[in-house]
Amino acid sequence: MTKKHLRTIHSFVKRQGRLTSGQELALETQWSIYGIDYSEDPLDFEELFTQNAETILEIGFGNGDSLWKMAQASPEKNFIGIEVHRPGVGHILRLIEDSDCENLRVSNQDAIDVLQHQIPDHSLDRVQLFFPDPWHKRKHNKRRIVQDAFIRQLAKKLKPGGIFHMATDWKDYAQHMLTTLNHCELFNNLSDNNTFVPKPDARPTTKFEKRGHRLGHGVWDLLFETK
């Protein structure tokens, strides 16, 4: 009898898109410097960066503009970005190359795999999840990355008192995030009324977000702290 394998439900669709010549060149020349090759061995942050410092992980950085701006604004901190779409990885590598941004490293792997194998327990000071795919159709809600198993894994990777910062422009997903985190005994909500927080100044406003504001879309930020 053939043993059946459970299908992994991904929180993303890997739309690779077309690489520009600049993105392709950046991947060829800069990956060996700023890229994180995937393996099942935990990373050594002191070896990965040139400084022993607060470490921030962003999951799904898109084209990387906002993550790069944050790394530029805080050179005393270390930043790791994860993105499955190669054009976005190529774009941020170009930004890093042009600015000599030494405190930023990137991964082109499924974040679940990276968290499970490469991020040591209790090693992160902050995790950022900005505008993840909302999977807005009810039948697709199970694909949303913010689920109980995910946040429990995240809690293991954050230091005590570490921060999980989420942002979304889908009200339904914002409520889902809020309910899921509020019901998890591993996190405390940092808002005054156990709901959402004003947009922190440290989170850059993206072009996508500005366009949403012009169209009247709302944006919800959530801040939770590990116990």
C-alpha positions as CSV (number, residue, x, y, z in Angstrom):
1,M,0.0,0.0,0.0
2,T,1.4,3.4,-1.0
3,K,1.8,5.8,1.8
4,K,0.0,9.1,1.2
5,H,1.8,12.4,1.7
6,L,-0.1,15.4,3.1
7,R,-0.1,18.4,0.8
8,T,1.4,21.5,2.3
9,I,-0.9,24.5,2.1
10,H,1.1,27.5,1.1
11,S,0.2,31.1,2.1
12,F,1.4,32.4,-1.3
13,V,1.3,31.7,-5.0
14,K,4.8,31.8,-6.5
15,R,4.2,34.2,-9.4
16,Q,7.8,34.7,-10.5
17,G,7.2,37.4,-13.0
18,R,9.9,38.6,-15.4
19,L,13.3,39.6,-14.1
20,T,14.7,42.9,-15.4
21,S,18.3,42.8,-16.6
22,G,19.3,44.8,-13.5
23,Q,17.5,42.4,-11.2
24,E,19.1,39.4,-12.9
25,L,22.6,41.0,-12.7
26,A,22.0,41.8,-9.0
27,L,21.1,38.2,-8.3
28,E,24.2,36.9,-10.1
29,T,26.6,39.3,-8.5
30,Q,25.2,40.2,-5.0
31,W,23.5,37.0,-3.8
32,S,26.8,35.5,-2.6
33,I,27.3,38.6,-0.5
34,Y,23.9,39.5,0.8
35,G,21.8,36.3,0.1
36,I,21.1,33.6,2.6
37,D,21.3,30.1,1.1
38,Y,18.7,27.7,2.5
39,S,19.8,24.8,4.6
40,E,18.4,23.0,7.6
41,D,21.2,24.3,9.8
42,P,20.5,27.3,12.2
43,L,22.0,30.6,11.2
44,D,24.7,32.3,13.3
45,F,23.7,35.9,13.3
46,E,27.1,37.1,14.5
47,E,28.7,35.3,11.5
48,L,26.0,36.5,9.1
49,F,26.4,40.2,10.0
50,T,29.3,42.4,10.8
51,Q,27.8,43.3,14.1
52,N,26.2,41.7,17.1
53,A,22.9,43.7,17.3
54,E,19.2,43.7,17.6
55,T,17.8,41.5,14.8
56,I,14.6,42.1,12.9
57,L,13.0,39.6,10.5
58,E,10.5,40.7,7.8
59,I,8.3,38.1,6.1
60,G,7.2,38.9,2.5
61,F,9.0,42.1,1.8
62,G,7.6,42.5,-1.8
63,N,9.9,44.7,-3.8
64,G,11.9,45.5,-0.7
65,D,11.7,49.3,-0.8
66,S,10.3,49.7,2.7
67,L,12.6,47.1,4.3
68,W,15.6,48.7,2.7
69,K,14.5,52.1,4.0
70,M,14.2,50.7,7.5
71,A,17.7,49.2,7.3
72,Q,19.1,52.4,6.0
73,A,17.5,54.4,8.8
74,S,18.8,52.0,11.6
75,P,22.3,50.9,10.7
76,E,22.8,49.8,14.3
77,K,20.3,47.0,13.8
78,N,20.4,43.8,11.7
79,F,17.6,43.0,9.2
80,I,16.7,39.8,7.5
81,G,14.1,39.8,4.7
82,I,12.3,36.8,3.3
83,E,10.6,36.9,-0.1
84,V,9.7,34.0,-2.4
85,H,9.4,36.2,-5.6
86,R,12.7,36.5,-7.3
87,P,12.1,39.9,-9.0
88,G,11.6,41.4,-5.5
89,V,14.8,39.8,-4.3
90,G,16.6,41.1,-7.3
91,H,15.3,44.6,-6.7
92,I,16.3,44.8,-3.1
93,L,19.8,43.4,-3.9
94,R,20.2,46.3,-6.4
95,L,19.2,48.7,-3.6
96,I,21.7,47.1,-1.2
97,E,24.5,47.2,-3.8
98,D,23.9,50.9,-4.6
99,S,23.8,52.0,-1.0
100,D,26.4,49.6,0.6
101,C,23.7,48.6,3.1
102,E,25.7,46.1,5.3
103,N,23.0,45.4,7.9
104,L,20.5,43.7,5.5
105,R,20.4,40.0,4.3
106,V,17.8,38.3,2.2
107,S,16.3,34.9,1.7
108,N,14.4,33.5,-1.3
109,Q,12.7,30.6,0.6
110,D,9.3,29.8,2.1
111,A,9.2,31.6,5.4
112,I,7.8,28.6,7.2
113,D,10.9,26.5,6.2
114,V,13.3,29.4,7.3
115,L,11.6,29.8,10.6
116,Q,11.6,26.1,11.3
117,H,15.2,25.3,10.4
118,Q,17.3,28.4,10.1
119,I,16.1,30.8,12.8
120,P,17.4,29.8,16.3
121,D,14.9,29.8,19.1
122,H,14.6,33.1,21.1
123,S,16.9,34.9,18.7
124,L,14.7,37.6,17.1
125,D,13.9,41.0,18.6
126,R,11.1,41.8,16.1
127,V,9.1,40.1,13.3
128,Q,7.3,42.2,10.7
129,L,4.5,41.0,8.5
130,F,3.3,43.8,6.3
131,F,0.4,43.4,3.8
132,P,0.5,39.7,3.4
133,D,-1.8,38.1,0.8
134,P,-5.3,38.3,2.4
135,W,-6.7,35.3,0.6
136,H,-10.0,37.2,0.8
137,K,-12.3,34.5,-0.6
138,R,-13.7,32.5,2.3
139,K,-12.7,29.1,0.8
140,H,-9.1,30.4,0.7
141,N,-9.0,31.7,4.2
142,K,-7.1,28.6,5.3
143,R,-4.1,29.8,3.2
144,R,-3.6,32.9,5.3
145,I,-0.2,32.8,7.0
146,V,-1.5,34.1,10.3
147,Q,-2.8,30.9,11.8
148,D,-2.4,29.4,15.3
149,A,0.4,27.1,14.3
150,F,2.4,29.9,12.6
151,I,2.1,32.3,15.5
152,R,3.2,29.7,18.0
153,Q,6.2,28.9,15.9
154,L,6.9,32.6,15.8
155,A,6.7,33.0,19.6
156,K,9.5,30.4,19.9
157,K,11.8,32.4,17.6
158,L,11.2,35.7,19.4
159,K,13.0,36.7,22.5
160,P,10.9,37.3,25.7
161,G,9.5,40.7,25.1
162,G,10.0,40.5,21.4
163,I,7.6,42.3,19.1
164,F,5.4,40.9,16.3
165,H,4.2,43.8,14.1
166,M,1.5,43.2,11.4
167,A,-0.2,45.5,9.0
168,T,-2.9,44.9,6.4
169,D,-5.3,46.9,4.3
170,W,-8.0,44.2,4.4
171,K,-10.4,44.8,7.3
172,D,-11.5,41.2,7.5
173,Y,-7.9,40.0,7.6
174,A,-7.1,42.6,10.3
175,Q,-10.0,41.3,12.4
176,H,-8.7,37.7,11.8
177,M,-5.2,38.7,12.9
178,L,-6.5,40.5,16.0
179,T,-8.7,37.6,17.1
180,T,-6.0,34.9,16.5
181,L,-3.3,36.8,18.4
182,N,-5.7,37.9,21.2
183,H,-6.6,34.3,21.8
184,C,-3.0,33.1,21.9
185,E,-1.7,33.0,25.5
186,L,1.9,33.5,24.3
187,F,1.4,37.2,23.3
188,N,0.2,40.4,24.8
189,N,-1.6,43.1,22.7
190,L,0.3,46.4,23.0
191,S,-2.7,48.6,22.1
192,D,-4.4,50.7,24.7
193,N,-7.7,49.0,24.1
194,N,-6.7,45.5,23.0
195,T,-7.3,46.2,19.4
196,F,-5.2,48.1,16.8
197,V,-2.4,50.7,17.1
198,P,-1.7,53.9,15.2
199,K,0.8,53.4,12.4
200,P,4.3,53.4,14.0
201,D,6.7,56.0,12.5
202,A,9.3,53.3,11.9
203,R,7.1,51.6,9.3
204,P,7.6,53.4,6.0
205,T,4.5,54.1,3.9
206,T,4.7,52.2,0.6
207,K,3.5,53.5,-2.8
208,F,0.8,50.7,-2.7
209,E,-0.3,52.0,0.7
210,K,-0.5,55.6,-0.5
211,R,-2.6,54.6,-3.4
212,G,-4.9,52.8,-1.1
213,H,-5.3,55.9,1.1
214,R,-6.2,57.9,-2.0
215,L,-8.9,55.3,-2.9
216,G,-10.2,55.5,0.7
217,H,-8.9,52.2,1.8
218,G,-8.1,51.7,5.5
219,V,-4.9,50.3,7.0
220,W,-4.7,48.4,10.3
221,D,-1.5,48.0,12.4
222,L,-1.2,45.5,15.2
223,L,1.6,45.2,17.8
224,F,2.0,42.1,20.0
225,E,4.7,41.3,22.5
226,T,5.8,37.8,23.6
227,K,5.3,37.0,27.2
